[in-house]
Amino acid sequence: MTTQTLPGHGAATLPAATVDTYNAEMRDADGFVGDRASRRAFMAMVDDARDRLRKHGEDPLGDKPTEELAKRNLDKLLLGGDAEAAALIHGAVEEFAQELAAVTRRFLRLKPWRDTERIVIGGGLRDSRIGELAIGRAALLLKSEGAEVQLQPIRHHPDEAGLVGAVQLAPTWMFGGHDAILGVDIGGTNMRAGLVRLNLGKAADLARAEVVEREVWRHRDDKPTREAATQRLGEMLRDLVARGAKEKLKLAPFIGVGCPGIIETDGAIRRGGQNLPGNWESSRFNLPQCLQQMLPEIGGHETMVVLHNDAVVQGLSELPFQQDVAHWGVLTIGTGLGNARFSNREKAGKRA
């Protein structure tokens, strides 16, 4: 019989898994090792290749700055564009894959990451052909070296994985009689909020949980203050509550939130929130309290807010599908490289 686990901010022990470590920060002479496998790093590789070509002739990608090239544009060039443009992108993918494999090796040398059997790769870059190729190539590089770890893309869309994972922050008995919860995924570029249907009748381990409504706000473009950002998030959540009522969904009074940084037991963010709008690490700021004040009740019951690291929550979306291994992890390729490593406590279908 397993001990029932109540939700808590930044908890190491969750209902069906233990968070062995997260937000590991490895440094060398050039800075954070994880930054070499971020979306920013990939775009810098494309930019460097373009700079070298411009010194000797034309740039096959034209005059548009690299930072203005969306993933879909790069995918289009990769799959059906000019041969030289496609080759340039292929070269950047290969370089990035080499870095991703190298960073993965560094993680596997960390004591809490030893014996990791599988790593799922999430984040925005995963939602592209270039991301899929980079993950596949890094997996082959590690396999060719005899590394006993599997790399695979995360199943859910990057805009949804961090929302779906929120259902794993609390034991399923807390959701009895309810159809859905609110999930929040805060990143250095976007804020996402969604209605997550539980579908417990279809899968007791929450493997069929799905986002039925979502809102995405690219806050980096607007450069809001911290107060404006939290107010906007509150508006997004209230709108989703109204949509849930319209769809006749019985919404649990629970909000699961993923946010960058080290999360304290009181819901404070100790460090790692430097890419968020304003100072989220201030001792006078507490995100769960802000959200509770903006949504004090859901369905006539007091709202519970649980905050955890965004990579942890994104990784938890994979929990029902990682039951064939004991130890697994997640790397999220976004503004930076998020990371978390898990050990399964029990079969998710038997959780309390």
C-alpha positions in Angstrom: 0.0 0.0 0.0 1.4 3.4 -1.0 1.3 6.5 1.1 -1.2 9.0 -0.2 0.5 12.2 -1.4 -1.2 15.5 -1.0 -0.1 18.2 -3.5 2.5 20.8 -2.4 4.5 23.4 -4.2 7.8 22.1 -5.7 7.2 18.7 -4.1 9.8 16.0 -4.6 7.3 13.2 -3.9 4.3 13.3 -6.2 1.4 10.7 -6.3 3.0 8.4 -8.9 6.6 9.6 -9.2 9.6 11.1 -7.3 11.3 14.1 -8.7 14.9 13.2 -8.2 16.2 16.5 -9.4 15.3 19.4 -11.6 16.7 22.7 -12.9 20.3 21.4 -12.8 22.7 24.2 -13.7 26.0 23.0 -15.1 28.6 25.6 -15.9 31.9 25.7 -17.7 34.2 28.5 -18.9 31.6 29.5 -21.5 28.6 29.7 -19.1 25.7 27.4 -18.6 26.2 24.1 -20.5 22.4 23.7 -21.1 22.4 27.0 -23.1 24.2 25.1 -25.9 21.1 23.1 -26.6 18.5 25.9 -26.4 16.4 27.3 -29.3 18.6 30.4 -29.1 21.7 28.3 -29.7 20.2 26.7 -32.8 19.3 30.0 -34.3 22.8 31.2 -33.5 24.2 28.2 -35.4 22.0 29.2 -38.4 23.2 32.8 -38.1 26.9 31.8 -38.0 26.6 29.7 -41.1 24.9 32.6 -42.9 27.6 35.0 -41.8 30.4 32.7 -43.2 28.6 32.4 -46.5 28.0 36.2 -46.9 31.8 36.7 -46.8 32.2 34.7 -50.0 28.9 35.3 -51.9 25.2 35.1 -51.5 23.3 33.9 -48.5 20.8 31.1 -49.6 18.3 32.2 -47.0 18.1 35.8 -48.4 18.1 39.0 -46.5 15.6 38.3 -43.7 17.3 38.3 -40.3 17.6 34.9 -38.7 15.6 35.9 -35.6 12.6 36.6 -37.9 12.7 33.2 -39.5 9.9 31.1 -37.9 10.2 27.3 -37.4 7.7 26.7 -40.2 9.9 28.8 -42.6 12.9 26.7 -41.7 10.9 23.5 -42.1 9.7 24.6 -45.5 13.3 25.3 -46.6 14.4 22.0 -45.2 11.8 19.9 -46.9 11.3 21.6 -50.3 13.4 24.7 -50.7 16.5 25.5 -52.6 19.1 22.8 -52.2 21.7 25.1 -50.7 19.2 26.6 -48.3 18.2 23.1 -47.2 21.9 22.1 -46.9 22.5 25.1 -44.6 19.6 24.1 -42.3 20.8 20.5 -42.4 24.2 21.6 -41.3 22.8 23.6 -38.3 20.6 20.6 -37.4 23.7 18.4 -37.3 25.7 20.9 -35.2 22.8 21.3 -32.8 22.4 17.5 -32.5 26.0 17.2 -31.6 25.5 19.7 -28.9 22.3 18.1 -27.6 24.1 14.7 -27.4 27.1 16.4 -25.6 24.7 18.1 -23.1 22.9 14.8 -22.5 26.1 13.1 -21.7 26.9 15.8 -19.2 23.5 15.3 -17.5 24.0 11.5 -17.4 27.3 12.0 -15.4 25.4 13.9 -12.7 24.7 11.6 -9.7 20.9 12.2 -9.7 20.8 11.4 -13.4 22.7 8.1 -13.3 20.8 5.0 -14.5 18.4 7.2 -16.5 16.9 4.8 -19.1 15.0 7.3 -21.2 14.8 11.0 -21.8 11.9 12.7 -23.5 12.6 16.0 -25.3 10.0 18.8 -25.1 9.9 22.5 -25.6 9.0 24.7 -28.6 11.8 23.4 -30.9 10.3 19.9 -30.7 7.3 21.1 -32.7 9.2 21.2 -36.0 10.8 18.9 -38.4 14.2 20.5 -37.6 13.6 19.7 -33.9 12.6 16.1 -34.7 15.6 15.6 -36.8 17.9 17.0 -34.2 16.5 14.7 -31.5 16.7 11.7 -33.8 20.3 12.5 -34.8 21.3 13.0 -31.1 19.7 9.7 -30.3 21.7 7.9 -33.0 25.0 9.6 -31.8 24.4 8.4 -28.3 23.4 4.9 -29.4 26.5 4.6 -31.6 28.6 5.3 -28.5 26.9 2.5 -26.6 25.0 4.9 -24.3 22.2 3.0 -22.5 19.6 5.8 -22.8 16.8 6.4 -25.2 15.9 9.9 -26.6 12.4 10.5 -27.9 10.2 13.5 -28.6 7.5 14.3 -26.1 4.1 13.1 -27.2 2.0 16.3 -26.6 2.2 19.5 -28.6 4.6 22.0 -26.8 1.6 24.3 -26.1 -0.2 21.5 -24.4 2.4 19.2 -22.6 2.8 21.6 -19.7 -0.9 21.9 -19.3 -1.6 18.1 -19.4 1.2 17.4 -17.0 -0.6 19.5 -14.3 -3.1 16.7 -13.7 -0.2 14.6 -12.2 0.5 17.1 -9.5 -2.4 15.8 -7.3 -3.8 12.4 -6.5 -6.7 11.3 -8.7 -9.1 11.0 -5.7 -9.0 14.8 -5.5 -10.6 15.0 -8.9 -13.5 12.5 -8.2 -16.7 13.8 -9.6 -15.0 16.4 -11.8 -14.4 16.6 -15.5 -11.5 19.0 -15.9 -8.9 21.2 -14.2 -7.2 24.4 -15.1 -3.5 24.2 -16.1 -1.0 26.9 -16.5 2.4 26.8 -18.3 4.6 29.8 -17.9 7.8 30.2 -20.0 10.3 32.8 -20.9 8.5 33.6 -24.1 4.9 32.5 -23.7 2.2 32.0 -21.1 -0.3 29.2 -21.7 -3.5 28.4 -19.9 -5.9 25.6 -20.6 -8.9 23.5 -19.7 -7.6 20.0 -19.3 -10.3 17.3 -19.5 -9.4 14.4 -17.2 -11.1 11.5 -18.9 -10.7 9.4 -15.9 -13.5 7.1 -17.1 -11.3 6.2 -20.1 -7.9 5.9 -18.3 -7.5 5.8 -14.5 -3.8 6.8 -14.9 -4.8 10.0 -16.7 -3.2 8.8 -19.9 -6.2 10.2 -21.8 -6.1 13.7 -20.3 -6.4 16.3 -23.0 -6.5 20.0 -23.5 -10.0 21.0 -24.8 -9.6 24.8 -24.6 -6.4 26.9 -24.4 -5.1 30.4 -24.6 -1.5 31.3 -25.5 0.0 34.8 -24.9 3.5 35.7 -26.2 4.4 38.0 -23.4 7.9 38.6 -24.6 6.5 40.7 -27.5 4.5 42.9 -25.1 7.2 43.3 -22.4 4.6 43.7 -19.6 5.3 44.4 -15.9 5.0 41.5 -13.5 1.7 42.9 -12.3 0.4 43.3 -15.8 1.5 39.8 -16.6 -0.2 38.2 -13.6 -3.4 40.2 -14.3 -3.4 39.0 -17.9 -3.0 35.4 -16.7 -5.9 35.9 -14.3 -8.1 37.1 -17.2 -7.1 34.1 -19.2 -8.1 31.7 -16.4 -11.4 33.5 -15.8 -12.2 33.2 -19.5 -11.5 29.5 -19.4 -13.7 29.0 -16.3 -16.5 30.7 -18.3 -15.9 28.5 -21.3 -15.9 25.4 -19.1 -19.3 26.4 -17.7 -20.6 26.9 -21.2 -19.4 23.4 -22.2 -21.0 22.1 -19.0 -17.7 20.8 -17.6 -17.6 20.2 -13.9 -14.4 22.0 -13.1 -12.3 20.9 -10.1 -11.2 23.8 -7.8 -7.6 23.1 -8.7 -5.0 25.0 -10.8 -1.8 23.3 -11.6 1.0 25.7 -12.6 4.4 25.1 -14.2 6.9 28.0 -13.9 10.7 28.3 -14.5 13.0 28.2 -11.5 13.5 26.5 -8.1 10.1 26.4 -6.4 10.0 26.7 -2.6 7.4 24.9 -0.4 5.6 28.2 0.2 5.2 28.8 -3.6 8.1 31.3 -3.8 10.5 31.2 -6.7 14.0 31.1 -5.4 16.0 31.5 -8.6 15.6 30.8 -12.3 12.9 33.3 -13.1 15.2 35.7 -14.9 13.5 35.4 -18.3 10.0 36.3 -16.8 8.6 39.8 -17.0 9.7 41.7 -13.9 11.1 40.2 -10.7 9.4 37.0 -9.9 12.0 36.0 -7.3 11.1 38.9 -5.0 10.3 37.9 -1.4 7.2 40.1 -1.7 5.8 38.1 -4.7 4.0 34.8 -4.5 2.3 33.5 -7.7 0.0 30.9 -6.1 -1.4 33.6 -3.7 -1.9 36.0 -6.6 -3.9 33.4 -8.5 -5.9 32.4 -5.5 -6.8 36.1 -4.9 -7.9 36.4 -8.6 -9.9 33.1 -8.5 -10.8 32.6 -4.9 -13.5 30.0 -5.8 -14.2 27.6 -8.6 -17.6 25.9 -8.7 -18.4 27.2 -5.2 -15.3 25.7 -3.6 -12.0 27.3 -2.5 -9.4 27.2 -5.2 -6.2 25.2 -4.6 -3.1 26.3 -6.6 -0.1 24.0 -6.9 3.1 25.4 -8.4 6.1 23.4 -9.7 9.0 23.8 -12.1 7.9 24.1 -15.7 10.2 21.3 -17.0 8.9 19.0 -14.2 5.2 19.6 -15.2 5.9 19.2 -18.9 7.7 16.0 -18.2 4.8 14.7 -16.1 2.6 14.7 -19.2 4.7 11.6 -20.1 4.2 9.8 -16.8 1.5 7.3 -17.9 3.7 6.3 -20.9 7.0 5.8 -19.0 5.9 2.9 -16.8 8.1 0.4 -18.6 11.2 2.1 -17.1 12.2 2.9 -13.5 14.1 6.1 -14.1 13.5 8.7 -16.8 14.0 12.4 -17.5 12.9 15.3 -19.6 14.8 18.1 -21.4 12.9 21.0 -22.7 14.4 23.0 -25.5 13.0 26.5 -25.2 14.4 29.9 -24.1 16.9 27.8 -22.1 17.2 24.1 -21.5 14.8 22.9 -18.8 15.4 19.6 -17.2 14.0 17.1 -14.6 14.7 13.5 -13.7 12.0 11.1 -12.3 11.8 7.7 -10.6 8.4 6.0 -10.8 6.8 5.2 -7.5 4.2 2.8 -8.7 2.2 1.9 -11.7 0.1 5.0 -12.5 -3.0 2.9 -12.8 -2.8 1.9 -9.1 -2.3 5.3 -7.7 -4.5 6.5 -4.9 
